[in-house]
Amino acid sequence: MSIRFDEEFIAGATAAGGEVMKFANLESAFAFALDFLKQQNIKAVVIAPDVPLPSARMEAWPLLRPRRREDYLAAGAGLVRADYGVSSTGTLVHLDRSAAEKIVWTMPPVCLCLLDKSCIVQDLDGISAALSRHLSEPAFEQPQVSLVTGPSRTTDIECRLTLGVHGPSRLIILLHDGEGS
Amino acid sequence: MKKIDAHLRRALQEFSKGYLLKRDAAFAGMDFENLRTELAEVKDKALSRCRELCAQFEAKAHEKGAKICFATDGAEANRLVHSILKAHGAQLLVKSKSMVSEETQLNEHLLRRGIEVRETDLGEWIVQLAGEAPTHMVLPAIHLTRKDVAHIFSRRLGKDVPDDIPALVELARNELRRDIFRAAAGLTGANALVAENGSAMLVTNEGNGRLVASLPPLRIILASIEKVVPTTKDALLLLKVLPRNATGQKITSYVSFIAPSPQQNLHVILLDNHRSEILADPLFREILRCIKCSACLNVCPVYQVVGGKKYAHIYMGGIGTLLTAWIHGLGESAELADFCLGCHRCEAFCATKIRIADLVIALRERINRDLRKPFWKSLAFEGILAHPGFTQAFFSSCRASRRVLARENGFARDLPPSLERYDRFRALPFPAPKSLTQRVRERFPQGQAVQWTTKIVLFGGCLVENFYPEIGLDALRVLTRLGYHARLGEPCCCGFPAANSGFRRSALKTFRRLMDGFTDAEAVLTLCPTCTTMLTRLGPDLMGTKRGRIMAQKVVPFSQFLLEREKLRLQGLLSSRPSPSSVTYHDSCHHKHVLGASHASREILEIALGKKLQELDEPDACCGFGGSFSLSHPEVSEALLDGKIESIRKAEVQVVALDCPGCLLQIRGGCERKRESIEVKHTVQVLADRLCQKR
């Protein structure tokens, strides 16, 4: 990944209404996320199953452990990770494996998403093969692919942009170097 | 149609203005023409293998655990959805944008059978609660204000809801989320179906699509057969174009690729509903390339005025008219086909290069053949305009009654109150005292105009011949000043009105006769872009012979001819001081969108004036004339003319130059009614004023 992709990705994601924070490593991205939850007084966070948070560290987090789908409604934030970023559009790409992952991305009003800088590709063509492979994989509960660009938005009333109609009203991308992916 | 909804019109126009800017930004650095050519080819190839790709999709999706059904028509699709829901005991179905389910009228079908249906897209939900039909493909509730929405929500919840947009959205989020959790089944459409892996691509901004497609235990995808593309790569190409062209976004907030798996309860219903018949029709099959981006609606002048309530059966606008004819029947499309102005603006924006306006003309021909011919059009196009003798007799009799029916300023006296809707908004011109042919004969009594030094024919068309002969005379003055001697073409209709209204035989007869008259000409110069469109495109297509196409190559708009052959000379002759007049330019629809000749006229005008033109806010906004359109839909014509005159007024100019005598009739007549002291002139007149002025 070149620096140009990195900058273009940040510009695209920001233009789509997302917020991007840069970190030197995954560790500092987690630290920021935890601090953010405290500062925003968010009492419950759901974490997607594929987020590489060491289990030993989980105690520090105000974790919500949903048993039923409705439980997700209590979450003030969701922490997820993306498999790829697309620089030309500022898009996060996630290769979904289960419905639970998608719910964490969509239900809470704030979505915090980890993205390894080295996983940013230039455009949609760069993820074409990975998409094809994943969609042909029968082993997952819900083999889907989600492309997420900015928060949930609508202009359905008087063409005025309003965020958070179905999904999150804030999408915060934690762009980090290194080992995470 | 009696009344234009002012709020709707304002909302559509504001959306359209913002859309154009956003779309330009979204396509920045990309070659739209190349992209859409590539996408059109991908869609064409997929359509040619439609059955095979559907079978491949079915096999892949089935192999992964989905249940696939094919539905021959809408009724069968509805029955299938109902039987799936019934088998699972589902009482509530949540939906995410599915045009196909609107096509089949699924909601009504399920409601009659006791199954509750909830639209989850905010706009769709609002119109569902209001008991109305969507007004726009992308913004279904654009016709409603926040007050309307608050009122609709208040009625549903039985309590007062404030008309604050964020609060309304928050309320919708909570209500719809509850329903999505409660629903036993979710139904979505698909923007593309991928044959190689049996997945479906779904594009939304709100995120409701992904919730509906993942939360309810039973999931149904209802999509039509032409949505199948061979590969994920093809779907991603579609994704590059769709949001950019639809809303001016580089990509929507959410795009989901949904693939089946054995753990899911996923049903896919593939709907034909007459699409196989469309595929078998070589002329109309390209309408299945449509990706429902609605760009054609966003730039359609008629749609900007009336919206999707009037200009739709279920599918909207020009492309909707074509789809309706096949899917819901020719009868349902007849009235819609009359709405198309034939401006061709949509074709410049279409994501897959569908020739919408040309196909609407072909549809009118089928309507005339199979259903009905409007009496007055039949009389005008088959009875009068197809016979030059009748046409000349008609105008001669008009001239004979000039003292009674015309005013001193050349406009006709006002029509009686019962007909005032036709001239209330623009004064109609009365035929000139003498036709162009008569004026030329008087001026060149020995037939000097027929000197064959360069074999140039000047074809003015009906309006120049009978209403504005001064334009033709100015064209001859310009040609003479530049050393050309031209003769006039036959003073008859070019055949466009007949062709445009689907009267193929009359149009062809006229075109053939005209072409015979051009046999030994080197070039045929035209003063009307609509005539040029007939002579270069519609006529040769109707004729379908090589000769027609060879003859058509001789036909060239006047400005273009001058620019190509005489630019340097004109620059030399007109290099004196700049014109003191402030002049703007109105792009006539055919001149810009069909012939691509606006730039030539602009360049000629700037050479003539010795300075830059003053630009209008939207120079290519249609003036609302459209020939017989202004008689069929005077209210729409009036609304478009009002917009055009308003933008001219804002430009604070003395002269409006243009290239179409029809636009001249409309705008000059509108200025007369509004008492605007703005001169409206043909480009040739502005040029002649500067080039041939007395020194």
HADDOCK unambig.tbl for C-alpha pairs under 7 A between the chains (distance, minus, plus):
assign (segid A and resid 89 and name CA) (segid B and resid 250 and name CA) 6.04 0.50 0.50
assign (segid A and resid 89 and name CA) (segid B and resid 251 and name CA) 6.62 0.50 0.50
assign (segid A and resid 99 and name CA) (segid B and resid 214 and name CA) 5.89 0.50 0.50
assign (segid A and resid 124 and name CA) (segid B and resid 236 and name CA) 6.67 0.50 0.50
assign (segid A and resid 128 and name CA) (segid B and resid 232 and name CA) 6.60 0.50 0.50
assign (segid A and resid 128 and name CA) (segid B and resid 233 and name CA) 5.79 0.50 0.50
assign (segid A and resid 132 and name CA) (segid B and resid 232 and name CA) 6.13 0.50 0.50
assign (segid A and resid 135 and name CA) (segid B and resid 197 and name CA) 6.43 0.50 0.50
assign (segid A and resid 135 and name CA) (segid B and resid 199 and name CA) 6.99 0.50 0.50
assign (segid A and resid 135 and name CA) (segid B and resid 259 and name CA) 5.88 0.50 0.50
assign (segid A and resid 136 and name CA) (segid B and resid 197 and name CA) 5.56 0.50 0.50
assign (segid A and resid 138 and name CA) (segid B and resid 64 and name CA) 6.26 0.50 0.50
assign (segid A and resid 138 and name CA) (segid B and resid 261 and name CA) 5.79 0.50 0.50
assign (segid A and resid 141 and name CA) (segid B and resid 261 and name CA) 6.28 0.50 0.50
assign (segid A and resid 141 and name CA) (segid B and resid 263 and name CA) 5.48 0.50 0.50
assign (segid A and resid 141 and name CA) (segid B and resid 264 and name CA) 6.93 0.50 0.50
assign (segid A and resid 142 and name CA) (segid B and resid 261 and name CA) 6.31 0.50 0.50
assign (segid A and resid 143 and name CA) (segid B and resid 259 and name CA) 5.67 0.50 0.50
assign (segid A and resid 143 and name CA) (segid B and resid 261 and name CA) 6.96 0.50 0.50
assign (segid A and resid 144 and name CA) (segid B and resid 256 and name CA) 6.90 0.50 0.50
assign (segid A and resid 144 and name CA) (segid B and resid 257 and name CA) 5.37 0.50 0.50
assign (segid A and resid 144 and name CA) (segid B and resid 258 and name CA) 4.80 0.50 0.50
assign (segid A and resid 144 and name CA) (segid B and resid 259 and name CA) 5.65 0.50 0.50
assign (segid A and resid 145 and name CA) (segid B and resid 256 and name CA) 5.59 0.50 0.50
assign (segid A and resid 145 and name CA) (segid B and resid 257 and name CA) 4.92 0.50 0.50
assign (segid A and resid 145 and name CA) (segid B and resid 258 and name CA) 6.83 0.50 0.50
assign (segid A and resid 146 and name CA) (segid B and resid 254 and name CA) 6.96 0.50 0.50
assign (segid A and resid 146 and name CA) (segid B and resid 255 and name CA) 5.81 0.50 0.50
assign (segid A and resid 146 and name CA) (segid B and resid 256 and name CA) 4.66 0.50 0.50
assign (segid A and resid 146 and name CA) (segid B and resid 257 and name CA) 6.54 0.50 0.50
assign (segid A and resid 147 and name CA) (segid B and resid 254 and name CA) 5.65 0.50 0.50
assign (segid A and resid 147 and name CA) (segid B and resid 255 and name CA) 4.91 0.50 0.50
assign (segid A and resid 147 and name CA) (segid B and resid 256 and name CA) 6.30 0.50 0.50
assign (segid A and resid 148 and name CA) (segid B and resid 253 and name CA) 5.41 0.50 0.50
assign (segid A and resid 148 and name CA) (segid B and resid 254 and name CA) 4.83 0.50 0.50
assign (segid A and resid 148 and name CA) (segid B and resid 255 and name CA) 6.64 0.50 0.50
assign (segid A and resid 149 and name CA) (segid B and resid 252 and name CA) 6.71 0.50 0.50
assign (segid A and resid 149 and name CA) (segid B and resid 253 and name CA) 4.48 0.50 0.50
assign (segid A and resid 149 and name CA) (segid B and resid 254 and name CA) 6.47 0.50 0.50
assign (segid A and resid 150 and name CA) (segid B and resid 253 and name CA) 5.69 0.50 0.50
assign (segid A and resid 151 and name CA) (segid B and resid 253 and name CA) 6.52 0.50 0.50
assign (segid A and resid 152 and name CA) (segid B and resid 205 and name CA) 6.11 0.50 0.50
assign (segid A and resid 152 and name CA) (segid B and resid 206 and name CA) 4.82 0.50 0.50
assign (segid A and resid 152 and name CA) (segid B and resid 207 and name CA) 5.94 0.50 0.50
assign (segid A and resid 152 and name CA) (segid B and resid 253 and name CA) 6.15 0.50 0.50
assign (segid A and resid 153 and name CA) (segid B and resid 205 and name CA) 5.62 0.50 0.50
assign (segid A and resid 153 and name CA) (segid B and resid 206 and name CA) 5.04 0.50 0.50
assign (segid A and resid 154 and name CA) (segid B and resid 205 and name CA) 6.59 0.50 0.50
assign (segid A and resid 154 and name CA) (segid B and resid 206 and name CA) 5.86 0.50 0.50
assign (segid A and resid 156 and name CA) (segid B and resid 122 and name CA) 6.52 0.50 0.50
assign (segid A and resid 156 and name CA) (segid B and resid 123 and name CA) 5.20 0.50 0.50
assign (segid A and resid 156 and name CA) (segid B and resid 139 and name CA) 5.64 0.50 0.50
assign (segid A and resid 156 and name CA) (segid B and resid 141 and name CA) 6.30 0.50 0.50
assign (segid A and resid 156 and name CA) (segid B and resid 142 and name CA) 6.62 0.50 0.50
assign (segid A and resid 157 and name CA) (segid B and resid 141 and name CA) 6.97 0.50 0.50
assign (segid A and resid 157 and name CA) (segid B and resid 142 and name CA) 6.75 0.50 0.50
assign (segid A and resid 157 and name CA) (segid B and resid 145 and name CA) 6.88 0.50 0.50
assign (segid A and resid 157 and name CA) (segid B and resid 146 and name CA) 6.24 0.50 0.50
assign (segid A and resid 157 and name CA) (segid B and resid 165 and name CA) 6.96 0.50 0.50
assign (segid A and resid 158 and name CA) (segid B and resid 142 and name CA) 6.25 0.50 0.50
assign (segid A and resid 158 and name CA) (segid B and resid 145 and name CA) 5.96 0.50 0.50
assign (segid A and resid 158 and name CA) (segid B and resid 146 and name CA) 6.63 0.50 0.50
assign (segid A and resid 162 and name CA) (segid B and resid 166 and name CA) 6.43 0.50 0.50
assign (segid A and resid 165 and name CA) (segid B and resid 169 and name CA) 5.86 0.50 0.50
assign (segid A and resid 165 and name CA) (segid B and resid 170 and name CA) 6.66 0.50 0.50
assign (segid A and resid 165 and name CA) (segid B and resid 173 and name CA) 5.45 0.50 0.50
assign (segid A and resid 165 and name CA) (segid B and resid 206 and name CA) 6.00 0.50 0.50
assign (segid A and resid 166 and name CA) (segid B and resid 173 and name CA) 5.63 0.50 0.50
assign (segid A and resid 166 and name CA) (segid B and resid 206 and name CA) 5.60 0.50 0.50
assign (segid A and resid 166 and name CA) (segid B and resid 207 and name CA) 5.53 0.50 0.50
assign (segid A and resid 166 and name CA) (segid B and resid 208 and name CA) 5.81 0.50 0.50
assign (segid A and resid 167 and name CA) (segid B and resid 206 and name CA) 6.71 0.50 0.50
assign (segid A and resid 167 and name CA) (segid B and resid 207 and name CA) 5.53 0.50 0.50
